[in-house]
Every structure is written in structure tokens, then in C-alpha cells.
């Protein structure tokens, strides 16, 4: 397994349980029996949760949103008042350092008990805002490119120009942007977006 090359088509849901079992076998008898394996969230599915447990393998992973329980746990952790303060992972600069709080619980999946920890960062809004701004910028750039292409396109008839521009305007509004359209007739019709 160490250094093993796999097909790009091999599913993480298949590979992760296999990798955890192989690591467990590799470390058995070497004093690492109580090791907690960090695992990709692809390990966590109703089918694969039984495999590591069958061999008494402990792992920690992000709980995937494919489980309805994920949203339930996040909501409960948010409402629950007695989260444990874990401090921050860095000391400087203090204004950019996130603090972390955790909340623990045990729940059952497919009749087996699992421990869960919900971790809350004191500073997620800045990261979310940066990510959102990047995403908005990408969408805006795409819309501008589509608009530029539309403006270069000549239309023989006004209804054709209106139909094409309305389609782009509707797309822009679906994505949260306001837009306006004007038509110019210079020989053929052209669109200004």
C-alpha cells in the first residue's frame, strides 16, 4: 500500500476502508493498536462504517453532508450552550487568529454508536466572505464575457436581439445580478448589456 498507484477511477468509498484496514494490519503488534486514523470523509458511508468497526479500528473524519444527521448535529451544537473552548491554533497576529470551540455527542448509525465532535470557529465569516467574493467575481466575469460575445453578434431582426438579450438578462438575475438591456440599430441590431 505505501506508494501504491491507483486508477483515477477507483472510488474513495472503496479505497478508504481498504487503506484503513491495510494500515491497521501493518501496525498490529508494533504498539500502535490504539491509533486513531485520520480518514477522508469518503470512508464515512452507511456501508463502510461497519468495516473499520469490525476490526476495532478507530478513525476520525469530517462527517459528510450526505447524512441527514450532519445538519441535525450542527444545529444542535449551535443551540447547545456549553461548548468546550479549545483556544486557538496560532498566537499571532491576534486579530486574524481563530478560536475554536467543540461540542461532543454520541449518536447511532445503523444501530452502532459513534462519537461526534462539532467544531465552531470564531472567525469563519471572513473566510466565507472571501470565498463568496471570489465566487461572485467568477460569475460576474462569466456574465461579462457572455455579454461581450452577445454585443458582437449582429441580429437581422429586433425580436431575435431581444430574445437573446432577455435570455442573458434572466441568467444574470438568477445569479443575483441586476442588468439592463438596450438595442441599437446600425445596419443590423446589436445589444448593449
C-alpha positions in Angstrom: 0.0 0.0 0.0 2.7 2.6 0.7 3.4 4.4 -2.5 0.7 2.4 -4.3 -0.6 3.9 -7.6 -4.3 3.6 -8.1 -6.6 4.1 -11.0 -8.2 7.6 -11.1 -11.5 5.8 -11.4 -11.1 4.0 -8.1 -13.8 5.2 -5.7 -12.7 6.8 -2.4 -15.6 4.9 -0.8 -13.8 1.7 -1.8 -10.2 2.8 -1.3 -10.5 4.5 2.1 -11.8 1.4 4.1 -9.3 -0.7 2.3 -6.4 1.7 3.2 -7.5 1.9 6.9 -7.6 -2.0 7.1 -4.2 -2.3 5.5 -2.7 0.4 7.8 -4.2 -1.4 10.8 -2.7 -4.7 9.7 0.7 -3.1 9.1 0.8 -1.5 12.6 -0.7 -4.5 14.5 1.8 -5.9 17.0 4.0 -2.8 16.8 2.4 -0.9 19.7 0.1 1.1 17.5 -3.1 -0.8 18.2 -4.9 2.2 19.8 -4.0 4.5 16.8 -6.8 6.8 15.6 -6.6 7.0 11.8 -7.4 10.3 10.1 -9.6 9.4 7.2 -11.1 11.1 4.2 -14.9 11.6 4.5 -15.3 9.1 1.7 -14.7 6.5 4.4 -18.0 7.6 6.1 -20.9 5.9 4.4 -23.6 3.6 5.9 -21.9 0.6 4.2 -18.3 1.4 5.0 -18.9 2.4 8.6 -19.2 -1.2 9.6 -15.9 -2.3 8.0 -13.5 -0.4 10.3 -15.6 -1.2 13.3 -15.5 -4.9 12.6 -11.7 -4.8 13.1 -11.9 -2.4 16.0 -10.3 0.3 14.0 -10.7 3.9 15.3 -10.8 6.8 12.9 -11.6 10.5 12.8 -13.1 12.1 9.7 -15.3 15.0 8.6 -18.9 13.8 8.7 -20.3 14.2 5.1 -23.4 16.2 4.4 -24.9 13.1 2.6 -26.2 12.1 6.1 -29.3 14.0 7.3 -27.7 13.6 10.8 -25.0 16.1 9.8 -27.3 19.1 9.7 -29.1 17.9 12.8 -25.8 17.7 14.7 -24.7 21.2 13.5 -28.0 22.7 14.6 -27.9 21.0 17.9 -24.3 22.1 18.5 -25.1 25.7 17.6 -28.1 25.7 20.0 -26.3 23.8 22.8 -24.7 26.4 25.1 -21.9 24.5 26.8 -19.3 24.1 24.1 -15.8 23.5 25.3 -13.3 26.2 24.4 -10.2 24.8 22.7 -8.4 28.1 22.2 -6.6 29.0 19.0 -4.0 27.2 16.9 -1.8 30.3 16.4 -0.8 33.2 18.6 0.0 35.9 16.1 -1.5 38.1 14.7 -4.2 38.1 17.3 -6.8 39.8 15.1 -6.6 37.1 12.4 -6.4 34.1 14.8 -9.5 32.0 15.0 -10.6 30.5 18.3 -12.2 27.1 18.3 -15.0 25.6 20.5 -16.1 22.0 20.4 -19.2 20.1 21.3 -19.4 16.3 21.7 -22.2 13.8 21.5 -22.8 10.1 20.7 -25.3 9.0 18.1 -26.3 5.8 16.4 -26.0 5.0 12.7 -27.3 1.7 11.6 -27.6 0.5 15.2 -23.9 1.3 16.1 -22.8 4.1 18.4 -20.4 6.7 17.1 -18.8 9.7 18.8 -19.2 13.1 17.1 -17.4 16.4 17.7 -18.8 19.7 16.2 -16.1 22.3 15.9 -17.0 26.0 15.7 -14.5 28.6 14.5 -14.8 32.1 15.9 -13.7 33.5 12.6 -15.5 31.7 9.8 -17.2 34.7 8.4 -14.0 36.2 7.0 -13.2 33.0 5.1 -16.8 32.6 3.9 -16.8 36.3 2.8 -13.6 35.8 0.8 -14.9 32.6 -0.8 -18.2 34.3 -1.6 -16.5 37.3 -3.1 -14.3 35.1 -5.3 -17.4 33.1 -6.4 -19.3 36.3 -7.2 -16.3 37.6 -9.1 -16.1 34.5 -11.2 -19.8 34.6 -12.1 -19.6 38.3 -12.9 -16.6 37.7 -15.2 -18.5 34.9 -17.0 -21.6 37.1 -17.4 -19.4 40.0 -18.8 -17.8 37.6 -21.3 -21.2 36.3 -22.4 -22.4 40.0 -22.7 -19.3 40.9 -24.8 -19.9 38.0 -27.1 -23.6 38.9 -27.4 -22.7 42.6 -28.2 -20.5 41.5 -31.1 -23.2 39.3 -32.6 -25.3 41.0 -35.3 -29.1 40.4 -35.4 -31.2 40.9 -38.5 -34.4 41.4 -36.6 -35.2 43.2 -33.3 -37.2 40.2 -31.8 -34.1 38.0 -32.3 -31.9 40.5 -30.5 -34.4 40.9 -27.7 -34.8 37.2 -27.2 -31.0 36.6 -26.9 -30.6 39.6 -24.6 -33.5 38.6 -22.4 -32.1 35.1 -22.0 -28.8 36.6 -20.7 -30.6 39.1 -18.5 -32.7 36.2 -16.9 -29.5 34.3 -16.3 -27.8 37.3 -14.7 -30.9 37.8 -12.4 -31.0 34.1 -11.5 -27.4 34.5 -10.3 -28.2 37.7 -8.3 -27.1 40.4 -10.7 -29.2 43.3 -11.9 -28.9 44.2 -15.6 -30.4 46.4 -18.2 -30.6 46.0 -22.0 -30.7 48.4 -24.8 -30.8 47.8 -28.6 -29.0 49.8 -31.2 -29.8 49.6 -34.9 -26.7 50.2 -37.0 -27.4 48.3 -40.1 -28.3 45.2 -38.1 -29.4 45.2 -34.5 -26.9 45.0 -31.7 -27.3 44.5 -28.0 -25.8 46.6 -25.2 -25.9 44.9 -21.8 
